[in-house]
Amino acid sequence: MATLKDFEILLPPLNEQIAIANILSGLDHEIISLKNKKRQFENIKKALNHDLMSAKIRVLKKLTPQKSRTNPLIKETPKLLNSGERS
């Protein structure tokens, strides 16, 4: 049975290892930051739900969806004519 010392393990040069470690460290910090933001948003959501359920916040007007055929944020893609001109 082979042991670990029987295998040759290639490592990148030290400066490359340091660069990789710095990138991974930056990603770790970003993950922590995003988890904190997620926790803050969850707390805000809980507080808003509590306020809605306890009638601290009242919904005065019933929201109804707007009846519109097209979304104003979506533009129609120009159609190409046979000659290659746009309509």
N, C-alpha and C positions, 0 to 999 in steps of 0.2 A: 504494500500500500504506500503510495507516494505521500510525502509530507509537504507542508507549505514551503519549506525551504528548498525543496526540489524543483519548484517552479520559478521561472524567470519572470519578474514583474517589471515592466518598463514604466518609468515615470517621466513626465515632461520636465524640462529644465526648471530650476527653482523660480526664476522670474515668471515663468508661465504658471507655475503652481500658485504663486502669490496673486497673480492677476485673476485666476479662476476663483481663489478664495475670496478676493475682494468682491467679485461679481456675486457670488453666492451669499456673502454677508449682506450686500445691498438688497438682494431679493428677500432675505430673512427679515430685514428691517421693514421692507415694504409690506410683507405678509402681516407682520405685527401691527403696522399702521392700519391696514385694511380691516383686520379683525377688530381693532378698537373702534373704527368708524362704524362697522356693522353693529357692534354692541351699543353704540350711541344711538343709532337709528332704531334698534329694537327697543331701547328704553323710551325714545320719543313715541314710538308706535304704541307701546303699552300705556303711556301717560295719556295720549290722545284717546285711545279706546276707553280708558277709565273715565275720562272727562265726558265722553259721549254717553257712556252707559249711566253715569251718575247725573246726567242732565246739566252738567256745568256748561256744556256746549250744546246749543240747540240748533237743529237744522230748520231754518225758517221757510225755505222754499224747496219744493220738490224738484229735483233735477230731472229733466227729460232730455233724451238725446235729440240733437238737432237733426232734422230731416234734410239731408243734403245728398245729392247724387254723387258728388265728387269730393274728395278730401282736398282742401286748399293747399296742403303741403305736398301733394303729389301732382306733378305736372305730366301731361300726356307726352309721350315720346313722339317726336316728329316722325311721320311716315315717309318712306322713300317712294318716289314715283318710279316708273319704269326707266326713265332717263337718268335716274340717280339724283334728281332734284328733290329737295324736301318740300313737303306740302305746308 
